[in-house]
């Protein structure tokens, strides 16, 4: 029986279901979709990108931004959007200003990927090299042939560690190296890919320490080679004296979650990541135990964590500086154009991810998403939990950075606020092309 035939035969039942669905939708919109006023919008937008400003305001007006947010866009080497507003901490009434920093979660991974790319570009390491050539102890338990690219593409089978990772252990790079070196892979390296949500940070740190001639940590390498040289306000390990500038993160309520699902059922994919029943998924979620994202406890608001060098999840900064950082990369200031071309497409395409339990294109430490304008094109960068995202378009020379402290359930293009801003950016670019062609 077709759906249409069933609806005709069960008109009364279908009508009742439609009424219930409409009532449920209305309740969810009423509870979670209330207007958020934005009286403190700051920044600027180039005339050709005015649509981005309208979308940014609408995200607040329609209740999708319940705290604060910022978006910055570079196009052809120029800053064309730099907007921020809302609350850095709604509970205390603290406003989001152009000095507000925030935790960007896994968007930090793109910064780690950049640090490794810089070492590759300088000839200190190659993606094809075996990790054991720089770190002999790593060869234990069948890891002797694991390459740098294998690690950066989440294929090393080290998504979950058996040894309980305490805060003291995480703060000791030598002990962390021992824990990783003795770990038996979760799967045969190179045969599968599975998102290394937290371990990515410790693995990248070990790569940098061994490839860098000065043997600096990833946080120190980034600070000395990038942040201080180019004036980039982004931190892998924030000085405690700057803690007052950090926004307070708030978790979505059940009503906000339900609203996201109603508007985009694909958000259920993200829920699956955090609730997957498989043993390896449980290990990733529970070790370390001091990384918690719950309604009752959100340890990512802990200043002690903010001071930690963890390039998988604890980067802190502003949208403006994230966008500027990766604009420097696109312009060939940090790595060569030849290496940039190598980063254009993912190493791992739409194959099944053992942790995410869905396809997740990735490579060289970045994640990839299909270009919103279609064609065989990619954006690359990295999304983070709660919606923070940085993405780049090599052809159009575009960098989009979006951050928010009112955390969403969706990530990357499954985050409604980011997706609408991203689409508005490319709509503006296409409109400008049409206008130029009609002159």
N, C-alpha and C positions, 0 to 999 in steps of 0.2 A: 504494500500500500504506500503510495507516495505521500509526501508531507501535505500536499494540497488536498488530496482525497481525505486524509485524516482530519484536516481542519474543517472540511465541509461536513463530514459525518459527525464531528464532535464540536459543533459551533459553540454550544453553551460552555463546555469545558474549556475550549480555547479562549473564549471571551473572559472567563474567570481567571485563567492563567495570565492573560494580558493585563487585566486589572491589577492582579497581585504584583506582577512585574513592574507596572507603572507606579504603584504605591511604594514598592521597595526602592525603586530608583529615586522617587521623590524624597523619601525619608533619608536615604544616603546623601543626596545632594543637599538636603536641609541641614543634616548633621555635620557633614564634612566639607561642603562646598560653599560655605559662607564667604562673602567678600572680605578680602584683606586689604585694608587701606595702605597705600604707599605714599606717604607725605614727604618722604625724605629721598626721593630719587636724585642721585648724583651722577655726574659724569657728562659724557658727550656722545653724540652719534653724527657721523658724516651724513650730509643730506641724502645721498644715494641709499643709505641704509636705515632710513627712518622707520621702515616696517619692523625692523628688529626691536626698536624702542617700543613700538606699539604692542608687540607680542610680549615683551618683557613686562610691561605694565599689566597686560591682560592676564598673565600668569598669576599675578597678585589679585587682581580684581575678581577673577573667577575662583579664587580660593585654592589654587594649586601650589602657590607659595604661601605657607603659613608662618614663616619666620623671615629669613633674609636670603638674599641671593646676589650674585654678580655675574656679568657676562662681558667678555672682551673678544674682539675679532680683529685680526690683521688680514689685510688684502694687498697683495703685491708689495709687501714690505712696509705698509703704512697701517697705523692703528686707526680703524674706522668706527669701532664701537668700544665704549668703555663705560659701562653702567653698573650701578649698585644701589641697593636700597633695602628697606625692610628692617628687621630686627636682628642684631647680633645675639641678643638674649631677650626674647619676648617677656619671660617671666619677671625680669628686673627692669624692663623698659629700655634696655641699652640698644641704641640704634646701630645699624650697619652703616659704616662710613667708608671712605676710600682708604682708610688705614686698617680696616678689619681683615684679619686673616682667618682661615678656617682649615680644618683637617679635610684632606681630599681623598682619603682612603686609597683605593687601588689606582687612582689616577697617578699616584706617586710612581707606579711601576714604569710609566713612560720616562720619568726622569732617570730611573735606574738603567733603562734600556739605552738612553742617550749617553750615560757615563760609559757603558760598555762600548757603545759605538765609537766614542771618542778615542778609547784605547785601541780599538781595531784600526781606526783611521790613522793613528799615530804609529802603527806598526808594532805595538807592544804585545798584541795577541791577535789571533784569527778566529773567526767563528768555527772554522773547520778543526781547530786544534782540540786535542783531548784535554779534559780538565786535569787528568792525572799527570800530564806533562808539567803542569805548574804546581800541582798539589798531589804528590805521590800517594799519600794516605787515602785519598779519595777512591783509589782503585779497588778498595775492599768490596766483597760481596757482589762481584759481577759488574762493577761500575767502571772498569778500566778503559772501556772504549767510549764512554759518554763524552760528547763534544760540548763546546761552549754553546753552539747553536741548539743542541739537544736540550740543554738547560734553559736557554732563553725562549725556546718554543714549547716549554712545559712537557717535554717528552722524556725527561730523565727518570720518572717514576719516584720522585721524592716529594710528592704532594703532601704526604703525611709522615710524621716521625713517630717512632715507637717510644723514645725516651721522653718523659714528661718535661716540657720546657717551662721552667720557672722564670721569674723576672731576673733573678740573679744569673741564671744560666744564659739567658738572652743577652744580658749586658756584658758577657765575657766572650769575645770573639774566638779565643783559643778553645774554650770548652764547646762552643757551638760548632766549631770546625770538627772537633772529635765526634760530636753527636751525629753530624751529617756524614762524616767519612765512614763510620761504622754501620750506618743505616742500610739495611737490605732494601733494594728498590721495591716499590709497590707493584710494579709490573716490569717486564723485560724492557730496559731502556731502548728507546727508538721505535718500539713496536706500537705504542699507543701514545695518546696525548691526554693529559689531565691537568686542569688549572691548578697551579701551585700558588694558592691564594695568599698564604703567609710565608711559606718556606722560600719563595722567590726572593724575598728580601735578604735572607741570610745567605742564599746561594750567590746572589749578585754581589753582596759585600765581600764574599770570599774570592770571587773572580777579580774584583777591583784590587783587593789587597795583594793578590799574587801577580797581577799583570802590571800594575802601576809601579814604575821604577822606584818611587818613594814609599811604596807599600802602605799607602793611606787607606783609611776606611772609605766606603762609598760616600758617607756624609761629608767627610773632610775633603775628599777629592772634588765633590761637587761645589763645596763652598769656596775652595781656593782656585779651582780652574774655571768656574763659571759664575757663581753668585757674586763673589767679590770683584772679579774682573769686569763683569758687565752690569753690575748693579741690579741683580735679580733678587727680589724679595721672596725667596722660596727656601724652605728649611727642611733638611732631613736631620732632625734633632734640634728643637727650638731652644734658644737660651731662655731659662726660666724667668729672666727679667722682662721678657716680652710677652709673658703669658696673658697679661691684661688685654692684649689686642686680639685674642682668639675668641671666635664666636662659640656659643654653647649649642651643641647638637641636640636635636629633639627627634624622637622616634615617631613614625606614623602611628596613629591610633587604628583600631580595627575598622572603624568607619572610613578612615582615609585609605586603608588597604582595600576595602571592599569597593570604594569609589574608583580606585585605579584599575581594579580587575574588571569592573563593569565597562569602563571606557576602553580598556585594552586587555583582553583575556590573556595575551602573551605574558603579562606580568606573572602569571602562574608558573612560568619557567623559572623565574628568580626565586619564588617560594619553594620550588622543588630543590633548588641548590641548597637552601638553608634547612631543608627538612628531609633530604634524601635518606632512605632507610639503609643504604648500603654501608658496610663496615668502614670502607675507606672514607666515605663522606662524613661519617660520624667522627672519625679520627681528625679530619681536617677541621671540623667545627669545634671540637673540644680540647684540642692541644695546639696552642697554649690556652689554658682555662681563663686566663686574665684578659683575653680579648673577648668582651661580651657586648652584644648589641641587642638589648632587650628593653621592654617597656620599663621594667623596674631598675635595671642596671645597664648603664652605657659607659663602659670603661674608657671609651675614646674621648671622654671629657676630662680624663685624669691628667693633670699637668705632668706627672711622672712619665706617662707614656709619651706625651708631647716632646719631652726631652730626649727620647730614645731614638737612635738611628735605626729605622726599620723602613727600607725603601719599597716594601710591598704595600704598606698601608698607612704610614704615619707622616707623610709629607704635609707641611703646613705652609700656606701662602695665600696669594690673591689671584683672582682670575686674570687681571692685567699682567701680572708677572709671569704666570704660566703661558699666556699667549705670546708674550714678548720672548720668553725663553725658546719656544719652539719656532717662532719666526726667525730667530737667530740661526736655528738649525736649518730651516728651509732656505735661508739666504746664503748658506754655505759658510757661515762664520764659525760654526762649531765642528762640523764634519764636512768632507768634500762632497761635491755634487755627484760624483761617481758612487759613493757609498749611499747617498740618498736614493739614487735610482735602484740600488739593491733592496732598499727597504720598501719599495713601492707596493709589492704584493706579498701576501702571507706565505710562509713556508708550509704551514698546515692549513688546508682549506676548510671545507665544510664537513670534515670527518667528525665522528662522535667523540665528545669529550667525556672522559671517565669520571670527572667530578661534577661538571655542570649538567651532564646527562642530556646534552644537546650539542649541535654543531657550534664550534667557536673558532673562527679563523684567527690565526695568530702567527707570529714569527719575529725573531730578533728582539724579543721582549715586549713587543707591541701587540695590541689587538686591532682587528680590522672590521670595518662595517661597510656594507655596500653603499655606493654613492647615492644620495637621494634623487639625483637627476637620471639615474639609470645608466645603462651601458656597462661595459666591462671595466668599471673603475672602482677604486677603493678609497675610503678615508682611513687613516691610521693614526693611532695615538693610544689612549687607554681610558675606559670608563672606570668609575669608582662606585662603591656602595653608596646608596642614597641619592645618586644622580650626578655627582661631580664628574666632569668629562673634559678631556682635551682631545681634539681631532684635527688632522691636517689633510689638505688636498694639495698634492704636489703640482698638478697641472695649473690650477687656478691660483696657486700660492696663497692659500687660505689657512689660517689657524683660528679655531674656535675654542675658547675656554669658558666653561660654565661651572660655578660652584654654588653650593647652598647648604645651609645648616638645618633647614627643615627637611629631614631625610625622607626620601621616597622609597617605595619598595622596588620599583623598576630601576634598571641600570642601563646606561648608554642610551641607545635609541628606544629602549623600552621606558625611558623616563620622559613623560609627556612634555614637561617644561623645556628640557634640553632639545628634544626632537623638534618642537615648534620653533625654537630659536634657530636651530641649525637650518631648518627648511626655509625660514625667513631670510637667512643670510644668502642662500643660493638663489632664492627668488629675486632678491635685490640685484645680485650679480647678473642673472639672466636678463632682467629688465633693463639694466644698464647697457648690456650688449645690444638689445633690440633698439634702444634709443640711439645708440651710436651708429647702428646700421641704417637708421632711417634719416640720418642727417645728410 
